[in-house]
């Protein structure tokens, strides 16, 4: 029974880490889209 609890807690930690990494990936993708959307204007100004 103790082993099951340890596994459950470990799985919860992994899920939290996955959620955090998913959020980081989504933010990175949003930043990349913004950069690419603004690239023509930035190149024109240079």
PyMOL Python script that loads the backbone (N, CA, C, O; Angstrom):
from pymol import cmd

cmd.read_pdbstr("""\
ATOM      1  N   UNK A   1       0.816  -1.192   0.000  1.00  0.00           N
ATOM      2  CA  UNK A   1       0.000   0.000   0.000  1.00  0.00           C
ATOM      3  C   UNK A   1       0.862   1.259   0.000  1.00  0.00           C
ATOM      4  O   UNK A   1       0.542   2.218  -0.703  1.00  0.00           O
ATOM      5  N   UNK A   2       1.930   1.278   0.759  1.00  0.00           N
ATOM      6  CA  UNK A   2       2.820   2.430   0.791  1.00  0.00           C
ATOM      7  C   UNK A   2       3.439   2.663  -0.585  1.00  0.00           C
ATOM      8  O   UNK A   2       3.619   3.803  -1.013  1.00  0.00           O
ATOM      9  N   UNK A   3       3.758   1.582  -1.260  1.00  0.00           N
ATOM     10  CA  UNK A   3       4.316   1.685  -2.614  1.00  0.00           C
ATOM     11  C   UNK A   3       3.337   2.347  -3.566  1.00  0.00           C
ATOM     12  O   UNK A   3       3.739   3.149  -4.409  1.00  0.00           O
ATOM     13  N   UNK A   4       2.057   2.023  -3.443  1.00  0.00           N
ATOM     14  CA  UNK A   4       1.038   2.641  -4.286  1.00  0.00           C
ATOM     15  C   UNK A   4       0.950   4.137  -4.042  1.00  0.00           C
ATOM     16  O   UNK A   4       0.774   4.913  -4.981  1.00  0.00           O
ATOM     17  N   UNK A   5       1.072   4.541  -2.797  1.00  0.00           N
ATOM     18  CA  UNK A   5       1.021   5.956  -2.446  1.00  0.00           C
ATOM     19  C   UNK A   5       2.222   6.695  -3.029  1.00  0.00           C
ATOM     20  O   UNK A   5       2.088   7.803  -3.548  1.00  0.00           O
ATOM     21  N   UNK A   6       3.377   6.081  -2.938  1.00  0.00           N
ATOM     22  CA  UNK A   6       4.595   6.688  -3.491  1.00  0.00           C
ATOM     23  C   UNK A   6       4.455   6.849  -4.997  1.00  0.00           C
ATOM     24  O   UNK A   6       4.806   7.893  -5.546  1.00  0.00           O
ATOM     25  N   UNK A   7       3.948   5.832  -5.662  1.00  0.00           N
ATOM     26  CA  UNK A   7       3.753   5.897  -7.117  1.00  0.00           C
ATOM     27  C   UNK A   7       2.738   6.982  -7.464  1.00  0.00           C
ATOM     28  O   UNK A   7       2.942   7.735  -8.417  1.00  0.00           O
ATOM     29  N   UNK A   8       1.665   7.069  -6.715  1.00  0.00           N
ATOM     30  CA  UNK A   8       0.646   8.085  -6.976  1.00  0.00           C
ATOM     31  C   UNK A   8       1.222   9.493  -6.800  1.00  0.00           C
ATOM     32  O   UNK A   8       0.965  10.373  -7.620  1.00  0.00           O
ATOM     33  N   UNK A   9       1.991   9.706  -5.746  1.00  0.00           N
ATOM     34  CA  UNK A   9       2.610  11.010  -5.528  1.00  0.00           C
ATOM     35  C   UNK A   9       3.615  11.344  -6.625  1.00  0.00           C
ATOM     36  O   UNK A   9       3.699  12.483  -7.084  1.00  0.00           O
ATOM     37  N   UNK A  10       4.368  10.338  -7.033  1.00  0.00           N
ATOM     38  CA  UNK A  10       5.328  10.538  -8.125  1.00  0.00           C
ATOM     39  C   UNK A  10       4.606  10.899  -9.422  1.00  0.00           C
ATOM     40  O   UNK A  10       5.048  11.782 -10.158  1.00  0.00           O
ATOM     41  N   UNK A  11       3.505  10.222  -9.698  1.00  0.00           N
ATOM     42  CA  UNK A  11       2.730  10.523 -10.898  1.00  0.00           C
ATOM     43  C   UNK A  11       2.156  11.938 -10.851  1.00  0.00           C
ATOM     44  O   UNK A  11       2.088  12.618 -11.874  1.00  0.00           O
ATOM     45  N   UNK A  12       1.745  12.377  -9.670  1.00  0.00           N
ATOM     46  CA  UNK A  12       1.237  13.740  -9.520  1.00  0.00           C
ATOM     47  C   UNK A  12       2.342  14.759  -9.806  1.00  0.00           C
ATOM     48  O   UNK A  12       2.101  15.774 -10.459  1.00  0.00           O
ATOM     49  N   UNK A  13       3.540  14.488  -9.319  1.00  0.00           N
ATOM     50  CA  UNK A  13       4.671  15.366  -9.583  1.00  0.00           C
ATOM     51  C   UNK A  13       4.991  15.418 -11.079  1.00  0.00           C
ATOM     52  O   UNK A  13       5.270  16.484 -11.628  1.00  0.00           O
ATOM     53  N   UNK A  14       4.946  14.267 -11.721  1.00  0.00           N
ATOM     54  CA  UNK A  14       5.211  14.218 -13.157  1.00  0.00           C
ATOM     55  C   UNK A  14       4.159  14.996 -13.934  1.00  0.00           C
ATOM     56  O   UNK A  14       4.485  15.682 -14.902  1.00  0.00           O
ATOM     57  N   UNK A  15       2.916  14.897 -13.523  1.00  0.00           N
ATOM     58  CA  UNK A  15       1.831  15.612 -14.200  1.00  0.00           C
ATOM     59  C   UNK A  15       2.004  17.120 -14.035  1.00  0.00           C
ATOM     60  O   UNK A  15       1.786  17.876 -14.982  1.00  0.00           O
ATOM     61  N   UNK A  16       2.392  17.557 -12.847  1.00  0.00           N
ATOM     62  CA  UNK A  16       2.652  18.985 -12.631  1.00  0.00           C
ATOM     63  C   UNK A  16       3.790  19.465 -13.516  1.00  0.00           C
ATOM     64  O   UNK A  16       3.724  20.547 -14.099  1.00  0.00           O
ATOM     65  N   UNK A  17       4.829  18.656 -13.612  1.00  0.00           N
ATOM     66  CA  UNK A  17       5.976  19.022 -14.439  1.00  0.00           C
ATOM     67  C   UNK A  17       5.574  19.078 -15.911  1.00  0.00           C
ATOM     68  O   UNK A  17       5.990  19.985 -16.632  1.00  0.00           O
ATOM     69  N   UNK A  18       4.770  18.117 -16.362  1.00  0.00           N
ATOM     70  CA  UNK A  18       4.280  18.123 -17.745  1.00  0.00           C
ATOM     71  C   UNK A  18       3.445  19.362 -18.032  1.00  0.00           C
ATOM     72  O   UNK A  18       3.585  19.978 -19.088  1.00  0.00           O
ATOM     73  N   UNK A  19       2.578  19.729 -17.095  1.00  0.00           N
ATOM     74  CA  UNK A  19       1.756  20.924 -17.268  1.00  0.00           C
ATOM     75  C   UNK A  19       2.626  22.168 -17.383  1.00  0.00           C
ATOM     76  O   UNK A  19       2.385  23.026 -18.233  1.00  0.00           O
ATOM     77  N   UNK A  20       3.639  22.264 -16.522  1.00  0.00           N
ATOM     78  CA  UNK A  20       4.546  23.411 -16.559  1.00  0.00           C
ATOM     79  C   UNK A  20       5.273  23.466 -17.902  1.00  0.00           C
ATOM     80  O   UNK A  20       5.360  24.525 -18.524  1.00  0.00           O
ATOM     81  N   UNK A  21       5.791  22.329 -18.343  1.00  0.00           N
ATOM     82  CA  UNK A  21       6.516  22.291 -19.621  1.00  0.00           C
ATOM     83  C   UNK A  21       5.590  22.608 -20.794  1.00  0.00           C
ATOM     84  O   UNK A  21       6.001  23.264 -21.751  1.00  0.00           O
ATOM     85  N   UNK A  22       4.343  22.142 -20.720  1.00  0.00           N
ATOM     86  CA  UNK A  22       3.361  22.439 -21.763  1.00  0.00           C
ATOM     87  C   UNK A  22       3.101  23.944 -21.828  1.00  0.00           C
ATOM     88  O   UNK A  22       3.013  24.515 -22.915  1.00  0.00           O
ATOM     89  N   UNK A  23       2.981  24.582 -20.670  1.00  0.00           N
ATOM     90  CA  UNK A  23       2.776  26.027 -20.629  1.00  0.00           C
ATOM     91  C   UNK A  23       3.981  26.768 -21.194  1.00  0.00           C
ATOM     92  O   UNK A  23       3.828  27.754 -21.913  1.00  0.00           O
ATOM     93  N   UNK A  24       5.168  26.294 -20.869  1.00  0.00           N
ATOM     94  CA  UNK A  24       6.381  26.925 -21.395  1.00  0.00           C
ATOM     95  C   UNK A  24       6.445  26.795 -22.909  1.00  0.00           C
ATOM     96  O   UNK A  24       6.820  27.742 -23.600  1.00  0.00           O
ATOM     97  N   UNK A  25       6.087  25.644 -23.419  1.00  0.00           N
ATOM     98  CA  UNK A  25       6.090  25.411 -24.861  1.00  0.00           C
ATOM     99  C   UNK A  25       5.064  26.297 -25.560  1.00  0.00           C
ATOM    100  O   UNK A  25       5.345  26.861 -26.617  1.00  0.00           O
ATOM    101  N   UNK A  26       3.883  26.420 -24.976  1.00  0.00           N
ATOM    102  CA  UNK A  26       2.861  27.280 -25.563  1.00  0.00           C
ATOM    103  C   UNK A  26       3.305  28.736 -25.571  1.00  0.00           C
ATOM    104  O   UNK A  26       3.061  29.446 -26.547  1.00  0.00           O
ATOM    105  N   UNK A  27       3.949  29.192 -24.510  1.00  0.00           N
ATOM    106  CA  UNK A  27       4.445  30.567 -24.445  1.00  0.00           C
ATOM    107  C   UNK A  27       5.544  30.787 -25.484  1.00  0.00           C
ATOM    108  O   UNK A  27       5.580  31.826 -26.143  1.00  0.00           O
ATOM    109  N   UNK A  28       6.423  29.824 -25.625  1.00  0.00           N
ATOM    110  CA  UNK A  28       7.486  29.916 -26.623  1.00  0.00           C
ATOM    111  C   UNK A  28       6.904  29.980 -28.037  1.00  0.00           C
ATOM    112  O   UNK A  28       7.371  30.760 -28.866  1.00  0.00           O
ATOM    113  N   UNK A  29       5.899  29.169 -28.307  1.00  0.00           N
ATOM    114  CA  UNK A  29       5.246  29.175 -29.614  1.00  0.00           C
ATOM    115  C   UNK A  29       4.546  30.507 -29.863  1.00  0.00           C
ATOM    116  O   UNK A  29       4.570  31.017 -30.984  1.00  0.00           O
ATOM    117  N   UNK A  30       3.918  31.081 -28.823  1.00  0.00           N
ATOM    118  CA  UNK A  30       3.266  32.379 -28.958  1.00  0.00           C
ATOM    119  C   UNK A  30       4.294  33.463 -29.282  1.00  0.00           C
ATOM    120  O   UNK A  30       4.056  34.314 -30.140  1.00  0.00           O
ATOM    121  N   UNK A  31       5.426  33.428 -28.600  1.00  0.00           N
ATOM    122  CA  UNK A  31       6.483  34.406 -28.859  1.00  0.00           C
ATOM    123  C   UNK A  31       7.026  34.266 -30.278  1.00  0.00           C
ATOM    124  O   UNK A  31       7.300  35.268 -30.939  1.00  0.00           O
ATOM    125  N   UNK A  32       7.181  33.046 -30.742  1.00  0.00           N
ATOM    126  CA  UNK A  32       7.684  32.807 -32.102  1.00  0.00           C
ATOM    127  C   UNK A  32       6.692  33.319 -33.136  1.00  0.00           C
ATOM    128  O   UNK A  32       7.089  33.932 -34.126  1.00  0.00           O
ATOM    129  N   UNK A  33       5.392  33.070 -32.910  1.00  0.00           N
ATOM    130  CA  UNK A  33       4.381  33.576 -33.848  1.00  0.00           C
ATOM    131  C   UNK A  33       4.402  35.105 -33.899  1.00  0.00           C
ATOM    132  O   UNK A  33       4.299  35.698 -34.972  1.00  0.00           O
ATOM    133  N   UNK A  34       4.536  35.733 -32.734  1.00  0.00           N
ATOM    134  CA  UNK A  34       4.587  37.196 -32.678  1.00  0.00           C
ATOM    135  C   UNK A  34       5.808  37.718 -33.423  1.00  0.00           C
ATOM    136  O   UNK A  34       5.709  38.671 -34.195  1.00  0.00           O
ATOM    137  N   UNK A  35       6.948  37.101 -33.195  1.00  0.00           N
ATOM    138  CA  UNK A  35       8.169  37.509 -33.882  1.00  0.00           C
ATOM    139  C   UNK A  35       8.021  37.379 -35.392  1.00  0.00           C
ATOM    140  O   UNK A  35       8.349  38.305 -36.134  1.00  0.00           O
ATOM    141  N   UNK A  36       7.530  36.241 -35.842  1.00  0.00           N
ATOM    142  CA  UNK A  36       7.387  36.020 -37.276  1.00  0.00           C
ATOM    143  C   UNK A  36       6.350  36.944 -37.891  1.00  0.00           C
ATOM    144  O   UNK A  36       6.506  37.367 -39.037  1.00  0.00           O
ATOM    145  N   UNK A  37       5.305  37.264 -37.158  1.00  0.00           N
ATOM    146  CA  UNK A  37       4.276  38.164 -37.672  1.00  0.00           C
ATOM    147  C   UNK A  37       4.824  39.585 -37.833  1.00  0.00           C
ATOM    148  O   UNK A  37       4.404  40.321 -38.725  1.00  0.00           O
ATOM    149  N   UNK A  38       5.765  39.961 -36.964  1.00  0.00           N
ATOM    150  CA  UNK A  38       6.319  41.312 -37.000  1.00  0.00           C
ATOM    151  C   UNK A  38       7.604  41.425 -37.807  1.00  0.00           C
ATOM    152  O   UNK A  38       8.119  42.528 -37.988  1.00  0.00           O
ATOM    153  N   UNK A  39       8.120  40.330 -38.284  1.00  0.00           N
ATOM    154  CA  UNK A  39       9.393  40.322 -38.993  1.00  0.00           C
ATOM    155  C   UNK A  39       9.396  41.206 -40.242  1.00  0.00           C
ATOM    156  O   UNK A  39      10.362  41.943 -40.442  1.00  0.00           O
ATOM    157  N   UNK A  40       8.373  41.171 -41.086  1.00  0.00           N
ATOM    158  CA  UNK A  40       8.413  42.037 -42.270  1.00  0.00           C
ATOM    159  C   UNK A  40       8.534  43.524 -41.914  1.00  0.00           C
ATOM    160  O   UNK A  40       9.303  44.248 -42.545  1.00  0.00           O
ATOM    161  N   UNK A  41       7.793  43.974 -40.925  1.00  0.00           N
ATOM    162  CA  UNK A  41       7.869  45.368 -40.518  1.00  0.00           C
ATOM    163  C   UNK A  41       9.227  45.710 -39.930  1.00  0.00           C
ATOM    164  O   UNK A  41       9.746  46.804 -40.153  1.00  0.00           O
ATOM    165  N   UNK A  42       9.801  44.784 -39.184  1.00  0.00           N
ATOM    166  CA  UNK A  42      11.114  45.015 -38.589  1.00  0.00           C
ATOM    167  C   UNK A  42      12.171  45.103 -39.694  1.00  0.00           C
ATOM    168  O   UNK A  42      13.057  45.954 -39.631  1.00  0.00           O
ATOM    169  N   UNK A  43      12.085  44.238 -40.696  1.00  0.00           N
ATOM    170  CA  UNK A  43      13.049  44.251 -41.804  1.00  0.00           C
ATOM    171  C   UNK A  43      12.885  45.539 -42.614  1.00  0.00           C
ATOM    172  O   UNK A  43      13.878  46.105 -43.072  1.00  0.00           O
ATOM    173  N   UNK A  44      11.667  46.004 -42.796  1.00  0.00           N
ATOM    174  CA  UNK A  44      11.422  47.225 -43.562  1.00  0.00           C
ATOM    175  C   UNK A  44      12.059  48.424 -42.871  1.00  0.00           C
ATOM    176  O   UNK A  44      12.646  49.287 -43.523  1.00  0.00           O
ATOM    177  N   UNK A  45      11.941  48.470 -41.550  1.00  0.00           N
ATOM    178  CA  UNK A  45      12.494  49.602 -40.795  1.00  0.00           C
ATOM    179  C   UNK A  45      14.017  49.625 -40.826  1.00  0.00           C
ATOM    180  O   UNK A  45      14.625  50.690 -40.714  1.00  0.00           O
ATOM    181  N   UNK A  46      14.625  48.476 -40.973  1.00  0.00           N
ATOM    182  CA  UNK A  46      16.091  48.426 -41.009  1.00  0.00           C
ATOM    183  C   UNK A  46      16.560  48.834 -42.389  1.00  0.00           C
ATOM    184  O   UNK A  46      17.763  48.865 -42.649  1.00  0.00           O
TER     185      UNK A  46
END
""", "prot")
cmd.dss("prot")
cmd.show_as("cartoon", "prot")
cmd.util.cbc("prot")
cmd.orient("prot")
